[in-house]
Amino acid sequence: MESMDEQFEKTVAVRLKTLRAERGLTLDQLAELSGVSRAMISRVERGEASPTAALLARLCSALGVSLSVFFATAGKEASPLARRADQPVWRDPESGYLRRVVSPGGLGARVDVVEVEFPAGAEVRFPGQQASRNQSQHVWLFDGEMELTVGETVHRLSAGDCLFMNVGDVHGFRNTTDKSARYAVIIDLGHR
């Protein structure tokens, strides 16, 4: 029987290959746009490697899609209602953070809503991505505490705080406490 991780790797493999083909990009072109090696992209597309949050964010940025769009179920009939049981969930293999796409997909909305559970002591670092400059987001912390590095500034958030930023300026999320944090990310995808 196939594990959830193996199913996820296959889903990511098919989705990445499909998006790359839809854009007419070769492996070399996607590697150049994303800063991810051709060999790693090939391994992900074959389902041999599970991408980290940072790697997947770089690939999505180069493909011009948000993580929410990436995880949207292709071919599924669009509905204005996204039941919790049907919302795509992904766990970052490196940090352990759990990402749930809350927004109904396939409706052409400019905004995505994502729920994240961020483990105690976890950290995710992102290089600034020029391709994400047209996207902005709010991070609204429900439970716990976090540090977000946006540009050169480190913001410390407590429960109830909300931080607005340009997606291209986000460099890191960090939970320095011994308790998990839970937050929503509301992403304005910009012009589509």
Secondary structure as UniProt FT lines:
FT   HELIX           4..22
FT   TURN            23..24
FT   HELIX           27..34
FT   HELIX           38..45
FT   TURN            46..47
FT   HELIX           53..63
FT   HELIX           67..71
FT   TURN            74..75
FT   HELIX           84..86
FT   STRAND          89..91
FT   TURN            93..95
FT   STRAND          98..101
FT   STRAND          111..118
FT   TURN            120..121
FT   STRAND          123..125
FT   HELIX           130..132
FT   TURN            133..134
FT   STRAND          136..143
FT   STRAND          145..150
FT   TURN            151..152
FT   STRAND          153..158
FT   TURN            159..160
FT   STRAND          162..166
FT   HELIX           167..169
FT   STRAND          170..174
FT   STRAND          181..188
//
